[in-house]
């Protein structure tokens, strides 16, 4: 198994497209958790009536994946990190390493889910 992985964001019955990365474990998973924590902190700082104003604040998975890619690649002149979008985890370049990040979970829940998926696969 290599260190490529893929991720998707999930919120209820909605799931984003899949993002694959050629270099990954465990650094990329940490990047995802950091991003989600920063996004949730930003949303928590909004007035309650503004938290549903935009799809990103409603944590809509398809919007969150686009925002994550923008956040992740902000310093790149060109996307040169081996990023790929796929319709699902089966068609993704992930060496069998796929992680769904449930946006309804807190940071600890995100990390636990990723660790559980890893343990189920390799232990």
C-alpha positions in Angstrom: 0.0 0.0 0.0 1.2 3.5 -0.8 0.6 6.7 1.0 -2.0 8.2 -1.5 -5.4 8.8 0.0 -8.8 10.3 -0.8 -11.3 12.2 1.2 -14.9 13.3 1.0 -17.0 15.5 3.2 -20.3 14.2 4.5 -23.3 16.0 6.1 -26.3 13.8 6.7 -27.2 12.1 3.5 -25.1 14.4 1.4 -21.6 13.6 0.3 -19.1 15.6 -1.7 -17.1 14.5 -4.7 -13.9 12.7 -3.7 -10.5 14.5 -3.6 -7.4 12.3 -4.0 -3.9 13.3 -3.1 -0.7 11.7 -4.2 1.1 12.3 -0.9 -0.9 11.8 2.1 -0.7 9.9 5.2 -0.9 11.0 7.9 -0.1 14.7 7.1 -3.0 15.2 4.7 -5.6 13.9 7.2 -4.2 16.4 9.8 -4.6 19.2 7.2 -8.3 18.3 6.7 -8.9 18.3 10.5 -7.2 21.7 10.8 -9.3 23.1 8.0 -12.6 21.8 9.4 -11.7 23.2 12.9 -10.9 26.6 11.4 -14.1 26.6 9.4 -16.2 25.6 12.4 -14.5 28.3 14.5 -15.4 30.9 11.9 -19.0 29.8 11.8 -19.2 29.8 15.6 -18.1 33.4 15.5 -21.0 34.5 13.3 -24.3 35.8 14.7 -26.8 32.9 14.8 -29.0 34.4 12.1 -26.0 34.5 9.7 -25.0 30.9 10.2 -27.5 29.7 7.5 -26.9 32.6 5.1 -24.5 30.8 2.8 -23.9 27.2 1.7 -20.4 27.1 3.3 -21.9 28.1 6.7 -24.5 25.4 6.3 -21.6 23.0 5.8 -22.9 21.7 2.5 -20.3 19.1 1.5 -20.0 20.1 -2.2 -19.2 23.7 -1.2 -16.9 22.6 1.6 -14.7 20.5 -0.7 -14.3 23.4 -3.1 -13.4 25.7 -0.2 -11.0 23.2 1.2 -9.2 22.9 -2.1 -8.9 26.7 -2.2 -7.6 26.7 1.4 -5.2 23.9 0.8 -3.8 25.2 -2.5 -3.7 28.9 -1.6 0.1 29.3 -2.1 0.3 27.2 -5.2 0.9 29.0 -8.5 -0.3 25.8 -10.2 -1.9 22.8 -8.6 1.2 20.6 -8.5 0.5 18.4 -5.5 -1.2 15.6 -7.4 -4.7 16.6 -6.6 -7.5 14.7 -8.4 -11.3 14.8 -8.2 -13.3 11.6 -8.6 -17.0 10.7 -8.4 -16.5 8.2 -5.7 -13.8 6.4 -3.6 -13.7 3.4 -5.9 -12.6 5.5 -8.9 -10.1 7.6 -6.8 -6.3 7.2 -6.8 -6.1 6.4 -3.1 -4.2 3.1 -2.6 -7.3 1.9 -0.7 -7.0 4.8 1.8 -10.3 6.7 1.8 -11.6 8.9 4.6 -15.1 10.3 5.0 -15.1 13.4 7.2 -18.5 13.9 8.8 -19.0 17.6 9.1 -21.5 17.1 12.0 -18.8 15.7 14.2 -16.5 17.8 16.4 -12.7 17.7 15.9 -12.3 14.7 18.2 -15.0 12.9 16.2 -13.3 13.7 12.9 -10.0 12.3 14.2 -11.6 9.2 15.7 -13.4 8.4 12.5 -10.2 8.7 10.5 -8.3 6.6 13.0 -11.0 4.0 13.2 -11.1 3.7 9.4 -7.3 3.3 9.4 -7.4 0.7 12.1 -10.2 -1.3 10.4 -8.1 -1.4 7.3 -4.6 -2.2 8.7 -5.0 -3.7 12.1 
